[in-house]
């Protein structure tokens, strides 16, 4: 019997996760094709700005998945505080970690897009500043977790922290509406101060289609990363259970 066969029998997650991994890989290929080839050029932009605008689809994919990860952390945190079972804490932790990964993706894609549009990779714009603060808040979440040995103490603290940390997410979303910001408003509004043009209104029908394709593809990638991390945390918890039993 091969090692792969033993893995499949010992781990019921092996085949579903493998299939999800393959699907995520294909989804990323589709996202790149849609963003670079399927979508038409932005008619209100030219030169480097027109080329850089195509990263918008990947930028929004990271936006949606980062928000989903942080929202899952809220669900997991509430679940732990109500049920007091560590499986909910693992859901919250996986949500934060994967969400933070995509949040870094937001900053990287945004910086690439900003260079030809704003003539700089970075500016202390309200949207960029609040997004940075949000990332730092969730990085602190992970650091605080690592400083606690008792699993239930760690889970209780992390759950309360995650609930308050999530307040930074809607604040970041509305920052371009509340403050004077050069960042464009994509959904349900406009920003007269924005620089770089209306990234939504002037592209045409393919933009909405490409945006939807990109979001779906990034959601598939998010699910693959989330379930892998959640499963890994479950295995780590089983090891801790065995260690506690040995030293009792």
Secondary structure, DSSP 8 states (H G I E B T S, - for coil): --HHHHHHHH-THHHHHHHHHHHHHHHHHHHHHIIIIIS---TT--HHHHHHGGGHHHHHHHHHHHHHHHHHHHHHHHHHHHH--HHHHHHHHHHHHHHHHHHHHHHHHHHHHHHHHHSSS----HHHHHHHHHHHHHHHHHHHHHT--SHHHHHHHHHHHHHHHTHHHHHHHHHHHHS--SS---SS---TT-SS--TTTTT-HHHHHHHHHHHHHHHHHHHHHHHHHHHHHHHHHHHHHHHHHHT-
